[in-house]
Amino acid sequence: MDAYQIAVLVLAAMNAIAIPLARDIYRRLEVINKEFSAYQLHVAEKYVTNDQLEKHFERIEKSIDELKVLIKS
């Protein structure tokens, strides 16, 4: 077996291993991407933004201040 035949054999073996491996990696990345997109949607739908939380606390603080005024009078 000469160097050319060895090189062809090595490339064929790498091809037989690398292509299925690359396909598997690609499929797994697609799954991860779909799962991450679903997670992003879940977070966007279920969790409050900082701005919303700030406004909520401002309303609570205002109510507490109003109660203090009522108690003092």
C-alpha positions in Angstrom: 0.0 0.0 0.0 1.5 3.3 -1.1 1.1 6.8 0.5 -1.7 7.7 -1.9 -3.8 4.7 -1.0 -3.2 5.3 2.7 -4.3 8.9 2.3 -7.4 7.9 0.5 -8.2 5.3 3.1 -7.7 7.8 5.9 -9.9 10.4 4.2 -12.6 7.8 3.6 -12.5 6.7 7.2 -12.6 10.4 8.4 -15.5 11.0 6.0 -17.4 8.0 7.3 -17.0 9.3 10.9 -17.2 13.1 10.4 -20.3 13.4 8.3 -22.6 11.4 10.7 -21.1 13.2 13.6 -21.6 16.6 12.0 -25.3 15.6 11.2 -25.8 14.6 14.8 -24.3 17.8 16.2 -26.5 19.8 13.8 -29.6 18.0 14.9 -28.8 18.5 18.6 -28.2 22.2 18.0 -31.6 22.5 16.3 -33.2 20.8 19.4 -31.3 23.1 21.7 -32.3 26.2 19.7 -36.0 25.2 19.8 -35.9 24.5 23.5 -34.1 27.8 24.2 -36.7 29.7 22.1 -39.5 28.0 24.1 -37.7 29.0 27.3 -37.3 32.6 26.2 -41.1 32.7 25.4 -41.9 31.2 28.8 -39.7 33.9 30.6 -41.3 36.7 28.5 -44.8 35.5 29.4 -44.4 34.6 33.0 -41.9 37.0 34.6 -42.3 40.6 35.4 -39.9 43.2 33.9 -37.9 45.5 36.2 -40.0 48.4 35.1 -43.2 46.7 36.0 -41.8 45.7 39.4 -40.6 49.2 40.1 -44.0 50.6 39.3 -45.6 48.0 41.5 -43.4 49.0 44.5 -44.0 52.7 43.9 -47.8 52.0 44.2 -47.2 50.0 47.4 -45.0 52.8 48.9 -47.6 55.4 48.0 -50.3 53.4 49.7 -48.1 53.0 52.8 -47.5 56.8 52.8 -51.2 57.4 52.6 -51.8 55.0 55.5 -49.2 56.8 57.6 -51.1 60.1 57.0 -54.4 58.6 57.9 -53.0 57.1 61.1 -51.5 60.4 62.1 -54.7 62.3 61.7 
